[in-house]
Amino acid sequence: MKALLTSTGICTTELAQALSRLVGKPLDQINIAVINEASAVEPGDKRWSFDEMYNLSRVVGGEIDVINLLALDLKTIEQRMDFADVIYVVGGLSDYLMAVFERTGFSELLRDKLLNEKVYVGASAGSMVLGRRITTEGYRQVYRKGEQDFGVNEYLALVDFSIFPHLDSPEFIRNRIEIIDNATIDFGYPVYAIQDTQAVVVNGDEASFIGGDVAKFGNK
């Protein structure tokens, strides 16, 4: 599996270069399938989503398609994904995103096929669902918003760590090292808190970091 797990997508030259290396193609030849389900039930200004897609469109030169998981059957989703080198999953509410993955069968499609063929790029919630689920209480301590109950207890857990996106962001004023440290004190697995210009790179069994030292918590 190859994955680039970010807070806000491909927002720096360093992240763009990492994407090119993972895909094994120049940026102007990379095709992307976008999954943009996570923000559907989250109220508020969505300018961040437009900014993220604008950044993506400036970086890659291939096709960018949006695949609506709830509008299509699984076979059509699979066919629509054929063209893509990258699956790009936008942020929002992480539990809702995971619920959509499970409800549509997209979780199994990812595990059984797509992650063997394509690079996964997550932004915020899109990064979170690939790993271990942060406890509900830990999530609330840091983000000060309670996720609605979508019946989700676990995420994909395809990597054995959790991600807290948006470390030190002015948009998330409690997303600070001392608060995350307290929120993750009993976690028995690694937790990485990443700033908006940082990322965790997964290449097979190896995980590395982009954008400087990533803050590490839990069982490091």
N, C-alpha and C positions, 0 to 999 in steps of 0.2 A: 504494500500500500504506500502511496505517495500523497502527502497532504501538506498544505500550507495553512496554518491556523492563525488568523489575524483578529484584530479588534475592529478595524474599519476598512478591510479590503486592501487593494493594491494601491497604496497611497504614497509610496516612496520608490525611488529608482532601485534601491537595494531589494525591496520586496518584488519588484517587477523582474529583476535579474534572477532572483531565486525561483520565481515561477517558470521562467524560460528554462532554467537548468532542470527543474523537475519534469517538465513536459518533454524536454529534449528537442525543442523547436525554437526558432526565433520568434519574438513576440508578435511580429506582423503576420505570422502564419497560424497563430493559436485561435482555435474556435472554442466558444464557451456556452454552456447551457446554464442558465440562471434559475435557481429555485428561490422564489420570493414569497414564501408563505408566512414566515414567522411574525411579520408586522401586521397581519390582517386584523387581529383582535386587539391590538395595542393602540390606545388613543394618543393623540398629540401630533405635533408637527413632524412631518416625514421628509423634511428637506434633506436630512442626512442621507436618506435612501437615494434621492436623486443625485446628490453630490457623489455618492459612492459609485453609482452606475456611470456617471460622467467620467470619473477617474478611470474606471475600468475601460470605457470606450476609447479613452485617450491612449491607454497603454497597449492594448491588443489590437491587431489589425484584421483578425479573422471575423467570422460570423459570431454574433451574440444573440441567442434566442432565449426567451423566457418560457419555462415549462411549468404550467400550472398543474400541480399534482391532483388537486381536487376536481379539476375540470375534465381530466383525461383518464381512461382506463390504463392499467399497468402495461399492457402490451404496446399501446400507443406511446406511453411515456418512454418505454425502452427504445422504440423506433425513433422517436424524436431526439433521443440522446445519442444516436449513432454518430452524428456528425462531429460531436464535441470531443475536444482533448481534455477539457476541464469541466467539472461540476462545481459551480460557484453558488454557495448557499448564504443568502443574506440574513441579517440579524433581525431581532425583535424579541418575542417571548419564546424562550427556549423550550419550556414544557409544551406549549402549543405546537411548536415546530415538530417536536418528537411525536406528539399525538397524531399529527398529520402523516408523518413518516409511517407510523404503525398502521393507521387506518387505511391508507392507500396501498400498503404492501411495499412502499418504497424502501423501507429498512432492509427487507430481504433482497430486493433488487440490488441495493448498494453492496451488501455483504457478499452475495452470491456471484455477482458479475461486475458491476460498474467499477468498484474499487480495485479490481484486478486489471482494468483497462484504462482508467482515466485518473487524472490528478484531482483530488478533492481540495477545494479552497473554501474555507469558512470565514465568515465575518461575524464577530460577536456571538450571538446564539448559534449561528452556523458552525462556529468552532466548538462551542460548548457541547453540542449534542454528539460529537464524534467520540468524546471521552466519557469519563465517569460523571454521574450527576452530582452536583453540589447539593448539600442538604438544603431543605427549604429554609431552615432557620439561618444557615450561613448566607444564603442568597438574600434574605431579608435584611440581615445585618449590614450588608455591603451596599445593596442597591435601594434599600428602603422602599421596596414595593413588593407586595405579595403576589406571587404568581397565582392566577386562577387555578382551580383544581381541574386539571384535564385528565386525571387518572394516571399520571405518569410517575413511576417510581424509579426507573432506570433510563439511562440514555444508551447509545449504541455500544459504549465501552470497547471500542475498537482500538483505543490506546488506553493505557493504564494510568491515566492522570486526569485531573480536572483543570479547566481554564477559567480564570476570572479576567474577562476583557476590560479595557478602559481604565487601567490603573492610572491614577493621578489626573484623570480627565476632569475638566471644569464642569462637565455635564453630570458627573456622578461624584458629588462632593464627599461621600463617605467611602469611596473606593480608594482607600489609602492603606499603606503597609500595616500600620498598627491595628486597624480594624479588621483587615483580612487575616492577620496573624491570630487574632482572637476568634474569628469566625471559623478558622480551620484547625483549631488546636487539637481536636480529637480525630482528625482525618488520618486514616491509615495508609494513604497513598499520596503521591506527589500532587501538588497544586501549583500551577504557574500563573502568576498575575502579569499580564502583558499590557504595555502602553500602546497607544494607538498607532505608533510607528514600529512596533515590534511584532514578532511572529514566532511560533514554534513550527519547525520544519520536521516532518516525519518522512523518513525514507527507509522503508523496510522496518527493521527493528531498531533503527537509530533515530533519536530525537536531538535536534540542535536548535540554536536560537539565532534570530536576526534582530538587529537594531540595538545591540548592547546587552548588558547583563539583565536577564529576566529574573524577577523576584520569585523565590521558591518558598513554598510553605508545606505543611503536612509532613508526611513521611518522605523526606527528600532522598 
